Amino acid sequence: MATLASAGALLVFFVLFTQFLVWHYGRAVLRSAVFEAARAQAPLGAPNGSCEQRFLEVRSGLLAGSLGDGVGSITCVVSDGLVLASVDVRFERWLPISPDWEFTVEAVAIREKAPE
């Protein structure tokens, strides 16, 4: 019986550790996607919607599947010579004993100015 309990505890630990690794991969992908999105809107002649389009391209290429279901829509704002991009995320737990992980990823890029 002790062997069975030990095996069960080891399995739970393995699942929680794997969840931790997958979540951190997802966070890294989203950081990259949000930074790419902000930089896409930064050039002077960038068309409206470049930020959102670039975010979707990067995210869909690297974070498809159920992990990407908890990713909200990106918000891109251009003001005072800056591009501000942010997205809210909620990764759902794999086991009832662990919490969900909610966070916001933000990025800032400097918008190009017209030569004077």
C-alpha positions in Angstrom: 0.0 0.0 0.0 2.9 2.4 0.8 4.4 1.7 -2.7 1.1 2.6 -4.3 0.8 5.8 -2.3 4.4 6.7 -3.2 3.7 6.0 -6.9 0.6 8.2 -6.8 2.4 11.0 -5.1 5.2 10.8 -7.7 2.7 10.9 -10.5 1.0 14.0 -9.1 4.4 15.7 -8.6 5.3 14.8 -12.2 2.1 16.3 -13.6 2.5 19.5 -11.5 6.1 19.9 -12.6 5.1 19.3 -16.3 2.3 21.9 -15.9 4.8 24.4 -14.5 7.1 23.8 -17.5 4.3 24.1 -20.1 2.9 27.3 -18.5 6.4 28.9 -18.5 6.8 28.0 -22.2 3.4 29.5 -22.9 4.3 32.7 -21.0 7.6 33.0 -23.0 5.7 32.6 -26.2 3.2 35.3 -25.3 6.0 37.7 -24.2 7.6 37.2 -27.6 4.3 37.6 -29.4 3.4 40.8 -27.5 6.9 42.3 -28.0 6.7 41.5 -31.7 3.3 43.0 -32.0 4.4 46.3 -30.4 7.4 46.5 -32.7 5.2 45.8 -35.7 3.2 49.0 -35.0 6.3 51.1 -34.3 7.5 52.0 -37.8 6.2 55.3 -39.2 4.3 53.8 -42.1 2.9 50.8 -40.3 -0.8 50.3 -41.2 -3.5 50.2 -38.5 -3.9 46.7 -37.2 -0.2 45.7 -37.7 0.1 45.1 -33.9 -2.9 42.8 -33.7 -2.0 40.9 -36.9 1.6 40.3 -35.8 0.4 39.1 -32.4 -1.9 36.6 -34.0 0.7 35.3 -36.4 3.3 34.7 -33.7 0.8 33.2 -31.2 -0.8 30.9 -33.7 2.5 29.6 -34.9 3.8 28.8 -31.4 0.9 28.4 -29.0 -1.9 26.6 -30.8 -4.2 24.1 -29.0 -5.9 24.2 -25.7 -3.2 26.2 -23.9 -3.9 29.1 -26.2 -7.6 29.1 -25.3 -7.0 31.2 -22.2 -5.3 34.0 -24.1 -7.4 37.2 -24.4 -7.4 39.7 -27.2 -4.4 42.0 -27.5 -4.8 45.7 -26.8 -2.6 48.0 -28.8 -2.5 51.7 -28.1 -0.4 54.3 -29.8 0.2 57.5 -27.8 2.9 60.0 -27.0 5.3 58.4 -29.4 5.0 54.9 -27.8 3.2 51.7 -28.8 1.7 50.0 -25.8 0.6 46.4 -26.2 -0.9 44.1 -23.6 -2.8 40.8 -23.3 -4.5 39.1 -20.3 -3.9 35.4 -19.9 -5.4 32.6 -17.8 -3.9 29.2 -17.9 -6.2 26.6 -16.4 -4.9 24.1 -13.9 -4.5 20.5 -14.8 -5.3 19.0 -11.4 -7.8 20.3 -8.8 -5.0 20.7 -6.2 -3.2 23.4 -8.2 -4.4 27.0 -8.8 -5.0 28.6 -12.2 -2.4 31.1 -13.4 -3.6 34.5 -14.4 -1.3 37.3 -15.6 -0.9 40.2 -18.0 1.9 40.5 -20.6 2.8 44.0 -21.6 5.3 45.5 -24.1 6.3 49.0 -25.1 8.0 50.1 -28.3 9.1 53.6 -29.4 7.1 54.8 -32.4 9.2 56.3 -35.2 8.8 60.0 -35.8 8.7 61.8 -39.1 11.9 63.6 -40.0 11.7 67.3 -39.4 
